[in-house]
Amino acid sequence: MFKNKNGSSLNLCGQNVAKYRTMLTPKTSQRMLADKLQLIGVDVDKNAIQRIESGQRFVTDIELVALATALNVSISDLLE
């Protein structure tokens, strides 16, 4: 499998997705985040969230915008 120049991770935002998800109040599980994304119109399930957070899945630009919206952070926050 192709790996990008970000070490062994397939995305830049996974660790920050996990960080901001766990900082949400009330506490938000991966399943709850997946549900929020589906309400926004992005079909991502709990397993995809787990793979994103662990760097095992690419993130599309559409998903990045939806993740930022669902987590109430900026896209820049996710990419730092």
C-alpha positions in Angstrom: 0.0 0.0 0.0 1.2 3.5 -0.8 2.3 5.6 2.2 2.6 9.3 1.9 5.5 11.4 3.3 3.7 11.8 6.6 5.4 8.7 8.0 3.2 5.7 8.3 -0.1 7.7 8.4 -2.4 8.1 5.5 -3.7 11.5 6.6 -2.7 14.7 8.4 -5.7 15.2 10.6 -6.4 11.8 12.3 -4.6 12.6 15.6 -6.3 16.0 15.8 -9.7 14.4 15.0 -9.3 12.1 18.0 -8.0 15.0 20.2 -10.9 17.4 19.4 -13.5 14.6 19.6 -12.4 13.6 23.1 -12.5 17.3 24.1 -16.2 17.8 23.1 -18.8 18.2 25.8 -20.7 16.1 26.2 -18.2 13.3 25.7 -18.5 12.1 22.1 -17.7 8.6 21.0 -16.5 7.6 17.5 -20.1 6.3 16.8 -21.6 9.7 17.9 -19.2 11.6 15.6 -20.1 9.3 12.7 -23.8 10.0 13.4 -23.1 13.8 13.4 -21.3 13.4 10.0 -24.2 11.5 8.6 -26.6 14.2 9.7 -24.3 16.7 7.8 -24.6 14.4 4.7 -21.3 12.6 4.8 -21.6 8.8 4.9 -18.9 7.8 7.4 -19.3 5.0 9.9 -17.7 4.3 13.3 -15.1 2.0 11.8 -14.1 4.7 9.3 -13.7 7.2 12.2 -11.4 4.7 14.0 -9.3 4.2 10.8 -9.1 8.0 10.3 -8.0 8.6 13.9 -5.3 5.8 13.6 -4.0 7.1 10.3 -5.1 4.0 8.4 -7.5 5.8 6.0 -7.3 8.8 3.7 -9.6 11.7 4.3 -11.3 13.5 1.4 -11.6 17.3 1.3 -15.4 16.9 1.7 -14.9 14.7 4.8 -12.3 17.2 6.2 -14.8 20.1 5.9 -17.5 17.9 7.6 -15.2 16.8 10.4 -14.3 20.4 11.1 -18.0 21.3 11.2 -19.0 18.4 13.4 -16.1 19.0 15.8 -16.7 22.8 15.8 -13.1 23.6 14.9 -11.4 25.1 11.8 -9.9 23.0 9.1 -6.6 24.6 10.1 -7.0 23.2 13.6 -7.4 19.7 12.1 -4.4 20.0 9.9 -1.9 21.4 12.4 
